[in-house]
């Protein structure tokens, strides 16, 4: 990681960064760009992230953003220079795509990782690459969410089509409707439906995000809001499930909002409509989770509708 002083402004001068990187790194960055790398960049923690794949080299994940230390880079590559070619390539693409950089971004290394996850990551790092690949593939073959994430991380997933999104929306609403249909349904059916809805949106979240994707996840939130009250009423038996399921749906929505960067006023209007429509507390009614996309001013006015 390196911190290069560019002041507090979020406007990044790519020519200044190229000067810092030097001609060798810029030459490699230009070759990467000519080869179409990175294929995509995504918003992450107020900065941008991408995976670069060059012939004859392992894939490298790089994050760039503006932190309190200035322009900050985190890259998996072994380059010890202040600014590597991968960072130059990613920044170039991000600026060309008009990504908005936060002035107080959070790099991946600063994100708190569950100790168990950290332990297992260190353990996985001791395995030969081929053995680790087969281990992941074995579990991905039986787990739709893991399979989607694996394909997404390798660039093998395209954005969902309108037909696919419509099918997912119908599936989510059918799950919610059927969980309370007929005279023999019980609360376990509602919990199972909620878990199935979470799986649908998590699988969808692994694919490149579009504005239409956001709308489908919001329909999923409405669907869960419509049945979650049954579990809330039975809080002695289902104390944790409503928060866990609703929290998982909200986490997906926040993640996609951070990636898609929708118009904040339009997003606020949609969130307000979802919250008002809920018979009980909506799973999306957690204002501070959205501060990164809505800003503090809108969050402070969240309850004034």
Secondary structure as GFF3:
##gff-version 3
##sequence-region A 1 305
A	DSSP	beta_strand	2	4	.	.	.	ID=ss1
A	DSSP	alpha_helix	14	21	.	.	.	ID=ss2
A	DSSP	alpha_helix	23	34	.	.	.	ID=ss3
A	DSSP	beta_strand	42	44	.	.	.	ID=ss4
A	DSSP	beta_strand	47	52	.	.	.	ID=ss5
A	DSSP	beta_strand	60	67	.	.	.	ID=ss6
A	DSSP	beta_strand	70	75	.	.	.	ID=ss7
A	DSSP	alpha_helix	85	96	.	.	.	ID=ss8
A	DSSP	three_ten_helix	108	110	.	.	.	ID=ss9
A	DSSP	alpha_helix	115	124	.	.	.	ID=ss10
A	DSSP	alpha_helix	129	140	.	.	.	ID=ss11
A	DSSP	alpha_helix	144	153	.	.	.	ID=ss12
A	DSSP	alpha_helix	162	179	.	.	.	ID=ss13
A	DSSP	alpha_helix	187	205	.	.	.	ID=ss14
A	DSSP	alpha_helix	211	233	.	.	.	ID=ss15
A	DSSP	alpha_helix	241	260	.	.	.	ID=ss16
A	DSSP	alpha_helix	264	277	.	.	.	ID=ss17
A	DSSP	three_ten_helix	287	290	.	.	.	ID=ss18
A	DSSP	alpha_helix	291	300	.	.	.	ID=ss19
A	DSSP	three_ten_helix	302	304	.	.	.	ID=ss20
###
